[in-house]
């Protein structure tokens, strides 16, 4: 599996912690960071591929996610917000699933309390950080710019078009681990 990690960013100070959490072989991932800004900050991790893009009408990084998806040519996409680290066991549990279009897994809160199971793909039951999608599954679908629940809407749209789905009944996401 090749993983395109997409991070919309307004908190560049968190990027070094995120970089430390990426335990994926360098040849198996690309980390696209899209700043909601006119310029790329100067102090950022060398592991990221930075862009600066302002998108009119965009909230919650949705326009930045769409911009980054247009840069993806192959592999899978994982949305990793700028307030969240990558779970230490994520890669070991997904690296063999390169033939899966839609992959989801469970999520806990920072304090360890249960948040989302990941087996229901609907608003309120899925978060941008507890699913992975193949480029083919995404196709031309994009996040709605002005909606908080855009992650659920996007996930539902992709899930309906997915040729196959793998639900991993393990916690592989910690919600807002850097807040």
Buried (B, 14 or more C-beta within 10 A) or exposed (E): BBBBBBBBBBBBEBBBBBBEBBEBEEEEBBBBBBBBBEEBBEEBBEBBEBBBBEBEEBBBBBBBBBBBBEEBEEBBBBBBBBBBBBBEBBBEBBBEBEEBBBBBBBBBEBEEEEBBBBBEBEBEBBBBBBBBBBBEBBEEBBBBBEBEEBBBBBBBBBBEBBEEBBBBEEBBBBBBBBE
